[in-house]
Amino acid sequence: MQRSLVTIFTAVCIFCIGVPTALGWSAGGHHIIASLAFQMLEDTDKQLIIEILRQHPQFDTEFVPPTEADSPAELRLWIAGRAGYWPDVARNYPEFNRSTWHYQLGSTMVLGNVSFIDVPATPVELPADADLNTQELYIGQGIELCRRVLGSGDASASDRALAICWLAHLVGDSHQPCHAGSLYAEIVFPEGDRGANSIRTQQARNMHALWDQLLGQRYAHGDVRRRMVEIQTDAELAAMADEAMEQPNYLEPSQWLKESRDSGLHSVYTPEVVNVVLQAQRAGAASLEPIALSEEYLKNAGRVAQGRALLAARRLAAVWGEALAAATDESSTQR
């Protein structure tokens, strides 16, 4: 990489405006993260999560279980997993779709002269009047809002069900490295690469989609269970998660996104990717040919995805548990 051409921005971010295809982990990945988190909860919290989710406004239509969920335990686990994926299903329903919640504004890397590139600022504060109907929030703000809703004893059961789903989804997305920043290049990507959506690959339609699918593309019962066991029983992944969970800010979304941005710099925008962009930039090209990612790249990406999934699950379990306890305490105080 030609370091004289590279400026690394350290603002916490996801990618630029206009990213309708940036869905975060695919259905399989969101099921894995939410299901792992559900398994980590105390039994009383598991019961509360399911009771609340049954009040979801689309529970009867969008939470229809597969035939494999043939026992009470499997059914509860599937419902929790489906909760994590539902915000992507919600894109089909205007009353529930919150398109900007899935990402954040800003950049991670700029190739070229920064004075020629207008990087949008990163929003930080949650508006005081924000609620679940507010459209223009971004990922960190969405997480903060939904923690408040789930933790409120005054919120309706249906709102709390929506909050459970959005927390599961956004905590998962914030650990997906492609959601930690876009690559900007003054000729090739002057408005950003849309979280790697604009970098085509030979292995998938684009690099963001490739990362989405590293934990599995569609929900498949056997595949999800197999991948969950692989992640749960990996001592190296567990040790890395233990270390991250010991940090004082382990429940701060800004920390999750910083970690994902760092993973993106090391594992998404590797030299084999950046060099292709730099070559196109020197040639004055406005687009890239599909990149053939190496076996080493793909192997490392798969490993990073597993580690991020386990850490997302641990943090989601903590966030769910913390909010449920806050609501219980608030209700007890009001009696």
RACOR-V249301 format. One record per run of one state. SS is the DSSP state (alpha for helix, beta for strand, coil for the rest). FROM is the first residue (numbers start at 1). LEN is the number of residues. If there is no record, write none. Layout:
# RACOR-V249301
ss = [SS;SS]
from = [FROM;FROM]
len = [LEN;LEN]
This chain:
# RACOR-V249301
ss = [coil;alpha;beta;coil;alpha;coil;alpha;coil;alpha;coil;alpha;coil;alpha;coil;beta;coil;alpha;coil;alpha;coil;alpha;coil;alpha;coil;beta;coil;beta;coil;beta;coil;alpha;coil;alpha;coil;alpha;coil;alpha;coil;alpha;coil;beta;coil;alpha;coil]
from = [1;3;6;9;27;41;43;54;59;63;72;93;99;103;109;112;114;117;139;151;157;175;177;181;183;186;189;190;201;202;207;216;221;233;235;246;253;269;271;283;291;292;295;335]
len = [2;3;3;18;14;2;11;5;4;9;21;6;4;6;3;2;3;22;12;6;18;2;4;2;3;3;1;11;1;5;9;5;12;2;11;7;16;2;12;8;1;3;40;1]
